[in-house]
Amino acid sequence: MSYLNDQVGYREELLMTRSVIKKENYVLLEPDGLVKNSIPGYENCDVTILGSPAMGASFADYLVTAREGGKNSGIGGEGLETFLYVISGEVTVKNADKEEVLTEGGYIFSPESNVVSFENKSKEDAKLFVYKRRYERVEGYSAYTVVGNANDLPWIEYEGMENCHIKDFLPAAGDFGFDMNMHILKFKLGASHGYIETHVQEHGMYFLQGKGMYRVDDEWVPVKAGDYMFLDAYCPQACYAVGREEDFAYIYSKDCNRDVVL
């Protein structure tokens, strides 16, 4: 085990962190202080576990840097669905249905029990965001493999706001075979949510670019590219994009299309 940012030894500054851990409410993880985890199946990869049931999530999120030749021959397992997104670099991905080369912005969703493998066959590092979750079955419906690239998807105005846009990766709207979706939400500087959201769904969020002020529960916390946040069910949430130059954007998961289990 070692540190994600490869900084070791003593710092000149006092020990401090922007990370906030409020299990089963919300969690903010900044890169400094995160560690690399040794996980069976990953070869020549740096892997950091982000979201997990240990913080109250019903899913697991990972940040993976695949070095030259880095690979995993089977992400997922019985009853698990998987999503892989390429933040940068290039990897070859494969499941029982498809084999594709994914470049920056590329993604694959693999339905339950259909494991995903990847391999970095290039000489440059590939940075990946990986998600897996136990699928919630509904009789008469099933999900299927989806492969695409975010750069090929149109930006859609988010709830009618001209300075806030979204991309939906999966056809979950109107298709009950999917019990989750993955999105990228982008805010122009000064843009925000239209209201403070409060809902039963969870989020796992990795910030891709820019800076923001995020309202979680009854607090405003600063976030920026490279941070990760988990928002539990019913955690009040909203954000503003801040900064000087760059739009604020993040990729995030959201469970959907299912009734409450009693």
ABEGO torsion letter per residue (X at the ends): XBBAAGBBEBBABBBBBABBBBBGBBBBBBABGBBBBBBBGBBGBBBBBBBBAAAGBABBBBBBBBBBGBBBABBEEBGBBBBBBBABEBBBBBBAABBBBBBBGBBBBBBBGBBBBBBBABABBBBBBBBBBBBBBBBGBBBBBBBBBAAABBBBBBGGBAABBBBBABAABGBAABABBBBBBBBBBGBBBABBBBBABBBBBBBABEBBBBBBEABBBBBBBGBBBBBBBGBBBBBBBBEAABBBBBBBBBBBGBBBBX
